[in-house]
Amino acid sequence: MATNLVSAVMQFLTPDTIGRIATALGLDRNKVQSAVSGGVPALLAAFSGVAAQPGGAQKLADAARQQTDTLGNLATMLTSGEESSFLEKGTQMLSSLLGSQNQNALTEAIAKFAGTGQNASASLLGMLGPIVMGAIGQHQGAARALDANGIANLFASQKNNIAAAIPAGLGSLLGGTGLLNSLGDAARTATAAGSEAIRETSASRLIDAARQRGGRAPSTQPNWLYWLLPAAVAAALLVYFAVRPTEEVVPQGMSRAEQGMSQAQNAAVQGLTIGKQVANNIASARTALNDVTDVPSAQAALPKLQEATVQIEKTGGEIGQLSADQRKLVAGLVNPLMPAFNQLCDKVLAIPGVAEVLKPSVDTLKAKLTALVA
């Protein structure tokens, strides 16, 4: 099976480890989880840029060698009073590899994406940096080349995987920093999908707000208010379509405002709704898997996994009717969830006796999810 570097790193960031990091930094666990989901692929994207620079691959190889023992001692370093030293060394490592400008740009993007402050984001990245480099070092290991050529080849082969793992909103924040440049077309596609998701989400909220306000308006209000609100929404949608990268032709007999309302409803409602349906199905499957500790609990979880698979299969038929842009929107919502889900599946199937009960259903579910976002 081909290597996925993002998954190789994420397997070390278990829920327990994320909880320890949150405790060590005094941060909300959910915000740390969100920051990790974006921080790992963002760091790998930044390191990919370093690997493409003269002498950069050697710097990464040296850093990975220095962090080879990090993963084995991680739990101890996060709970034995060594957190400050670990954080300081990680921050210094990132500064050395990325430079202060790129490090600050990455910190700011993660802070906005995860809803943490600048200082918290900087601290979190300082802890993630050594973990990521340690995972790279362990991945290369003795069977592969932990040298400049090996690192350069590794990152060259991982551009698509890294770009696909960057959450849509974070891709937009990183788009103007240059940190994604080394990923080439893969990064541009991810950034475009993120921008599309943001615009369509905004359009959807405008439409929903118009409907809700219209529904709550007392009958004693003047009729002109009912015309003013849709006009304001239509004007906002005009802006939305004006910034789309491809100019579209307005069908004869339909105003641009009417076209904007129709297309925004279609893209936002259909694309986002289906994407959320898939995300909810993944959440249901995760809940079932989180309860598995032995064979009896695996047998209890099996019907829930099978139901999630049925729902995913139904959703696949709906996705087949979407446009290419709408499918990109769905993929942008679903792809960031997959590394953690795959990691959880692997963890559960490693429990003695559980694979015999759940593996066929888990494999089927993962295959259908993969097909949805292909």
Order of alpha helices (4+ residues) and beta strands (2+ residues): alpha-alpha-alpha-alpha-alpha-alpha-alpha-alpha-alpha-alpha-alpha-alpha-alpha-alpha-alpha-alpha-alpha-alpha-alpha
